[in-house]
Amino acid sequence: MEMVEPTLKSVWIAALLTTLFGPMGMFYSTATGGFIMIPVLIFLKIFVGGPILLLAWLVCVFWAVMAARP
């Protein structure tokens, strides 16, 4: 059985994609994070809004960067 190494992701590209596209950009580095944060951001947009939404966006960027680190 042959072992396949996972491909390394660029931290800068992960940060850029997530900054520009939010949780959709997270799919570059972590699909799980994208699937979790999309409904979270939709919920926050509908029911809360404001600075909390910006904070959640920054959490997305942080999560994507941490997931892309080797």
N, C-alpha and C positions, 0 to 999 in steps of 0.2 A: 504494500500500500504506500503510495507516494504522498508525502506531506506537501501541502501548498501553503506558502507564506502569504499572509494578507498584504495587500498593497498599502504602502505608506501614503498618507494624505498630507497635503500641504496645509500647515497651520494658517498661513496668510490667505490662501484661497478660501479656506473654511470661514475665516473671519470676514472676508470681503463678501462672500456669497450670503452669509447669514445677516450681515449688516444691511445689504441691499434688499434681500428677499425675505428676511425674517425666518420663520420656521421652515419655509420651503427651501431655503439655502442650507438648512441643517442636513438635508438628505445627502449632501456631499460627504459629510463626516459621520453622521449617525442617523439612520432611518428611524430608530426607536425614538430619539429625541424629537424628530420632526412629527411623528405620529402623536406624541404626547403633547407637544407645545401648540400644534395647530388648534385643537379644541380649547386649550387653555386660553390662547389669545382671542379666539372668537368669543368665548364666555366673558373675558375681561372687557372686550370691546363693547359688547351688548350691555352688560350690567354695571360696569365700573367706569372704564375709560380713564382719561387724564394721565397723570404721571405714573400710575400703576402700570399702564400699558407700556410706557417707555421702559420702565424697570423690567417688565417681563421680556421685552425685546432684547435688552442687555443680557438677561439671563440666557436667552437663546444663543447670543454671540459667545458668551462664556462657555456654555455647554458644548457648542460646536468646536471651539478652540481646544478644550480639554479632550474631546473625543478624537481630534485629529493628531494630538501629540503622540510621538512614538513611545 
